Amino acid sequence: MILMHGSVGGFVSHCGWSSVTEAMKFGVPIIAVPMIYDQPINARVLENIGIGVEVVKDKEGRIQREKLATAIEQVISEETGEDLRRKARLLSGKIRSKG
């Protein structure tokens, strides 16, 4: 229910499918930090459809704070973020209209 609050500008998520569908339902763009299983594929799909930004790990598989900060900045304040939010809202409308 937090994701439906109007002040939420983005959602940092591991991209498990439940989290992805909840964010899509409420029209919130995702800062994707995938770990295992289907999560990396889900993150790439979100990026490809324009409602998410993936934080790419370094060679050792670690998340660099600068890359995470850049992704958050992209989603919540840059022009890119406005496009992500617009696309997320459009997808949310389609999902909600289907019931």
C-alpha distance (Angstrom), angle and dihedral (degrees) to the residues before:
residue distance angle dihedral
M1 . . .
I2 3.79 . .
L3 3.80 90.1 .
M4 3.80 91.5 63.5
H5 3.82 92.3 61.3
G6 3.80 111.3 109.6
S7 3.79 94.3 -130.7
V8 3.81 93.4 63.3
G9 3.79 106.7 106.2
G10 3.79 97.9 174.6
F11 3.78 144.2 -9.9
V12 3.82 124.0 -124.8
S13 3.79 102.1 -147.1
H14 3.79 141.1 168.4
C15 3.83 84.6 -138.1
G16 3.76 99.7 -118.9
W17 3.79 107.0 165.5
S18 3.82 95.7 -109.4
S19 3.80 91.0 54.2
V20 3.79 91.3 46.2
T21 3.81 94.2 51.1
E22 3.81 91.9 46.4
A23 3.81 91.6 52.0
M24 3.81 91.0 46.9
K25 3.80 91.6 49.6
F26 3.80 91.9 53.4
G27 3.82 96.2 39.4
V28 3.80 97.1 -117.2
P29 3.83 120.2 147.9
I30 3.80 116.1 -127.4
I31 3.79 131.9 -128.4
A32 3.79 96.2 -152.5
V33 3.80 120.2 -143.7
P34 3.81 101.8 168.0
M35 3.79 120.4 -170.1
I36 3.83 114.4 174.8
Y37 3.81 147.7 -21.7
D38 3.81 113.1 16.8
Q39 3.80 94.6 -10.9
P40 3.85 98.6 93.6
I41 3.81 90.5 49.7
N42 3.81 91.3 47.4
A43 3.82 90.0 50.4
R44 3.80 92.1 52.3
V45 3.80 91.5 48.3
L46 3.81 90.4 51.9
E47 3.78 90.4 50.7
N48 3.81 92.3 46.5
I49 3.81 93.5 52.2
G50 3.80 90.5 45.8
I51 3.80 103.1 -114.9
G52 3.79 100.1 103.0
V53 3.79 147.0 40.9
E54 3.80 119.9 -144.6
V55 3.79 120.9 -140.5
V56 3.80 104.0 -139.2
K57 3.81 116.1 -142.2
D58 3.80 123.9 -132.7
K59 3.83 124.4 -110.3
E60 3.80 90.9 -82.3
G61 3.80 91.7 53.2
R62 3.79 94.9 -107.0
I63 3.77 128.1 135.0
Q64 3.78 112.9 -122.7
R65 3.80 113.3 -140.3
E66 3.81 91.1 -136.2
K67 3.81 91.4 56.8
L68 3.80 91.4 48.0
A69 3.81 90.9 48.2
T70 3.81 90.7 49.3
A71 3.81 91.8 50.8
I72 3.81 92.1 48.8
E73 3.80 90.6 48.6
Q74 3.82 90.5 49.8
V75 3.78 92.6 52.3
I76 3.78 101.6 42.4
S77 3.77 105.8 33.6
E78 3.78 117.4 11.8
E79 3.79 129.3 83.4
T80 3.80 87.3 -104.0
G81 3.79 87.8 60.5
E82 3.79 92.5 55.5
D83 3.80 89.6 54.2
L84 3.82 90.9 47.9
R85 3.81 91.5 49.4
R86 3.81 91.7 47.6
K87 3.80 92.1 51.3
A88 3.81 91.6 44.6
R89 3.83 90.5 52.4
L90 3.81 91.0 48.5
L91 3.80 91.4 51.2
S92 3.80 90.5 46.4
G93 3.79 90.2 53.8
K94 3.79 91.2 51.6
I95 3.81 91.8 48.6
R96 3.80 93.5 47.7
S97 3.80 92.9 47.1
K98 3.80 89.7 57.0
G99 3.81 91.0 55.2
